[in-house]
Amino acid sequence: MKIITSRLIAVLLLVIPGLLACFGFLRMKNELFHYFSEFGNDAVVPNFAWLSFLLGLVMFLIGVGFIGGWIFFRDRKRNYVATRFREKRPKPPKPQA
């Protein structure tokens, strides 16, 4: 039962930031759509909702950054990354003559 609970928690740790990134992307997309769709209506002056767009951008960056960091550190632990991203090992001391 312990392994099932730990795997469920691990899945939730990836699903919640994924949903956050999706909602952030949708919020940015909707604000851009509403802004450009108001150009066809002469009765309305186009107004861009910066606060809502920036909130969506922050949500998107947090979600993508969390998932990207999760994948990077998992791959680093399993040694799947390029040599420049691997952990540095201390060099052995030089023998003294």
C-alpha positions as a printed Julia matrix, in Angstrom:
97×3 Matrix{Float64}:
   0.0    0.0     0.0
   2.92   2.33    0.7
   4.23   2.16   -2.89
   0.79   2.93   -4.33
   0.47   6.0    -2.11
   3.94   7.25   -2.99
   3.3    6.78   -6.73
  -0.03   8.61   -6.45
   1.72  11.52   -4.74
   4.4   11.53   -7.46
   1.75  11.64  -10.2
  -0.05  14.49   -8.43
   3.23  16.38   -8.16
   3.45  16.32  -11.95
  -0.24  16.77  -12.79
  -0.81  19.9   -10.7
   2.01  21.96  -12.33
   0.93  20.58  -15.72
  -2.6   21.85  -15.17
  -1.21  25.17  -13.95
   0.81  25.52  -17.15
  -2.24  24.63  -19.27
  -4.45  27.18  -17.56
  -1.75  29.82  -17.88
  -1.38  29.14  -21.61
  -5.15  29.27  -22.1
  -5.37  32.55  -20.19
  -2.69  34.15  -22.4
  -4.34  32.78  -25.56
  -7.76  34.08  -24.54
  -6.47  37.57  -23.76
  -4.7   37.8   -27.12
  -7.83  36.54  -28.9
 -10.11  39.07  -27.14
  -7.7   41.9   -27.92
  -7.48  41.1   -31.62
 -11.18  40.28  -31.96
 -12.15  43.77  -30.7
 -10.54  45.37  -33.77
 -13.55  44.41  -35.92
 -16.05  46.13  -33.6
 -16.2   49.91  -34.15
 -18.2   50.49  -30.96
 -15.4   49.22  -28.71
 -11.9   50.59  -28.26
  -9.41  47.67  -28.17
  -8.02  47.3   -24.68
  -5.38  44.75  -23.7
  -5.76  43.13  -20.26
  -2.13  43.17  -19.15
  -2.75  41.9   -15.63
  -4.6   38.8   -16.79
  -2.0   38.12  -19.5
   0.9   38.45  -17.07
  -0.84  36.21  -14.55
  -1.21  33.58  -17.28
   2.45  34.0   -18.22
   3.55  33.5   -14.61
   1.33  30.43  -14.26
   2.74  28.99  -17.49
   6.37  29.63  -16.54
   5.96  28.14  -13.06
   4.31  25.0   -14.41
   6.78  24.45  -17.25
   9.75  25.31  -15.02
   8.7   22.81  -12.37
   8.19  19.98  -14.86
  11.42  20.84  -16.69
  13.36  20.89  -13.42
  11.81  17.6   -12.38
  12.87  15.94  -15.65
  16.35  17.51  -15.56
  17.16  16.37  -12.04
  15.73  12.88  -12.7
  17.89  12.55  -15.8
  20.89  13.92  -13.95
  20.44  11.31  -11.24
  20.29   8.53  -13.86
  23.24  10.03  -15.76
  21.28  10.72  -18.97
  22.42  14.33  -19.4
  25.3   15.79  -21.38
  28.72  15.91  -19.79
  28.53  19.62  -19.03
  25.45  19.04  -16.81
  26.89  16.13  -14.85
  27.95  16.65  -11.26
  31.6   17.57  -10.89
  33.78  14.99   -9.19
  36.78  16.22   -7.22
  40.1   15.52   -8.87
  42.4   13.16   -7.0
  45.32  14.91   -5.31
  48.63  14.89   -7.17
  51.32  12.7    -5.6
  54.07  14.67   -3.97
  57.65  13.83   -4.87
